[in-house]
Amino acid sequence: MQRYILNRLLLLIPSLLGLSLLVFILIRLVPGDTVTALMAESGVFSDEQVATLRARWHLDESYLQQYIRYMSDLARGDLGQSFYYGTPVADEIARGLPATLEIAAVATLLSIALAVPMGTISAVRAGSWIDVIVRALAVLGQAIPSFWLGTMVVVGLAFYLQWLPPKGYVSPFVDLRTNLTQIIFPAIVLAWSLSAVSTRLIRNSLLEVLRQDYMRTAVAKGITGRAAVLRHGLRNALLPVVTVAGAQLAFLLGGSVIVESIFSVPGLGSLALKSIELRDYNLLQGIVLVFGVLAIVANLLVDLSYAVIDPRIRYS
Amino acid sequence: MGTIAKTTRRRLLVGAGGAGLAGAFLSACGGGSTTDGSGSLADGGGTTQVASEEAKQGGVFHVPRLTEPPDFDPTLSYNSTIHRAVGLVYNRLLKWNWGPETAPSSTDIVPDLVESFEQPDETTTVFTFRNNVSWQNRPPVNGRAFGASDVKATFDRILSPELKSQLAGRFAGELASLEASDDRTVVTKLTQPYAEFLHSLAFHFYWIVPRELIETDQLKSNPVGTGPFIMERWDKGQKIVFQRNPTYWKQGKPHLDGVEYLLIRDNAATLSSFASGQVDSISDVDAENLTAIKAQIRGAQVQEFATWVTRRLQVTPTRPPLNDPRVRLAILKMVDQQQVNDLVSRGGSFVGPLPHQWGDYGLPEDQARQLLKVDLAEAKKLLDAAGYDYEQTLEMSWNQGYGKWYESAALILQQQLEKGGVKTRITSYPQAEYLARWRPPFDKNQLTPAPLTGNSPELLYTAYNPRGEYYFQPVDDQRLLDMIERQRRILDTEERAKYVIDIQRYLLTENIIDIPLGLPALAEVVQPKVRNYFFHLTFGAPYLEDASFA
């Protein structure tokens, strides 16, 4: 088991190297750079001023030189400085990470809280009107994009209740009530489509399990139908759901880019959007690396959780 | 209308905010028109509908902001996010006036840190500063008295060749020296008469900073000024918090306990925040959103205004077929500005190169309408005379960063030119791509806003002179450059205004570079409980020193 974890952690290195190279190239393929983005705010710079700014941020060097510089800094644990703010990228990320992680965690919990009962009922009552409603809701959940739902929530709250959650982000350790008010709506918006996918998956998976011989055996041995579903059926049906949950973290982080902006939450998502607008290469590269690490670690945790859910699985 | 040349040889004393004396200062400066604030949008006066009453103390005013600044150093760049952020903290030597009777676009000049000035000759100005101004009681300045050495330190920094400040441009080649003769006096010497000198000092980029912030390199992180509000903290990505400056030099002001700039990056979220009462004002509201706000928020107070920024079609005078002035004149005669105003701006103003709303220097509306009259028959004659190839397609473009207005205007414009037999292809590009693809001067046909220079003829210099900050279109016309240079040297306001109007007639008849497309209407909206909110287009919202709640 330990060896398996070590191997997986070692695999992080080439994955992140590949990711860093990809982000490095892709952001530079987008026309414009930090200087042109700044000109949008500041008017036109003289050629001399443009040259000075490009030199300050090493944008006058070749891509190869820039990448080598970036990687050598990264090897020392230095994510560089934000072009726009002039502050260490690590500080900016540290400022935005808690809000994003909390929203992602709450969204995941909410989606599980919704998907497990809905998927289970839908499978157990397959073909009934409840099943039809659940499936319709699941389709709606997948069809409605989070940016639209987020906007509708904000507009609905503001225009019909004349109320909106407080702007910004307060740590739960400082003021739990304000914190929950700030993160609950973005978390609901993200959980909505997330739970739709999980609901359909649980339903299909559970339907498959319910047809297995061991389920009939369990009922034949005298276990009630409800107990058989909860103790044996659901546990076996969860494996594919957990697998998808790992992949959904990437979806959550991607969704946070728009949802955080709509709800004015100062997380990594809104920071990523800002860094793209400003062509703040260092900041964006740092954020994507953190997103990458989170996604990879989440998938590792998912793999490890298989052994807990299904004792037949062993790692070597 | 007085003129600088006539009046500056006598000493002008201006009281601290006294309306009468400020008015005297205004007429002395010849600093633009006075509007009564009661006009409709069509005549550019702006409608003031925000309640004005005796101010009550207290309350925190919340302002939405789409962007936040990288830092707070106002001396190096024109980055509007910086200047919008520091306007509550710092003062300028002179400023544009605001008030219940003043249009939001007015650039009437009144004193700020300056108490009086005299101009013993055409190139020398002696500024005397107020003696009751102190810096905010924060380190490293700790409430010491404001003085001439701060002004000198500020301008030394702006004009420092090593720092390459964008702000140096306005004074480059104009300001020969700026010396402090004592604690309250600064003497400036110009290299030659410069009609825009006072206007430039009042421009909303030239904030005076304390010398200690420069010496200790704290300008970026620690704004400490002489202004009505103290910057308490910056929660990056969230908000900037300002508190009332208890030692502000204007007695009894500000009335608010504080101001908070909330970062709301999304336009829909900004509207919603206003609807929910989370923010107290909302800016640059167009006709469409204004209708929605009025329907949703009972009692919302609306102040409509004409912006400083005219919209225009730039035609490149250096490349065929538009290098033939007859073709450019023909294009001008096909463009129906009124239709653009009616269909796209939904109520904008009909304007020439410098809008008539700007007062003395603006082209009068009747002249603008006459010179910009649609005449397809005449256009065809001009094209035929120029041997125009009707099968060719004219390429035009616009920068998506400028907003939706340009998309609609581009479509209307395409139809108008097609009626005149000119085929066009209009392409739009994302802002960063646009700026990355082309460096000014762009040398291409494009829809753009006019430079933001306030309501002054300085626009002519910044747009058409190769040394100008917004030289977007190459101009190969020595006569025009000579005329623009000459108007900068005319100190008599009346004479200068007449000459500036002649330049505009030239720009609409003989060498067409820009075709005006109107001056759209916008609105500033505040909550019903807000009082004494004298909105002005100046950056930094310094007018919040007058604002209060019911």
Interface residues (C-beta under 8 A of the other chain):
Chain A: V30 P31 G32 D33 T36 A37 L38 M39 A40 E41 S42 G43 V44 F45 S46 D47 E48 Q49 T52 Y84 Y85 G86 E92 R95 G96 T151 V154 V155 L157 A158 F159 L161 Q162 W163 L164 P166 K167 G168 Y169 S261 I262 F263 S264 P266 S270 L271 L273 K274 E277 R279
Chain B: T67 P70 D71 S77 Y78 N79 S80 T81 K164 Q166 K220 D235 K236 G237 Q238 K239 L262 L263 I264 R265 D266 A268 A269 L271 S272 S273 A275 S276 G277 Q278 Q296 G401 P430 Q431 A432 E433 L435 A436 R437 R439 P440 P451 L452 E469 Y470 Y471 F472
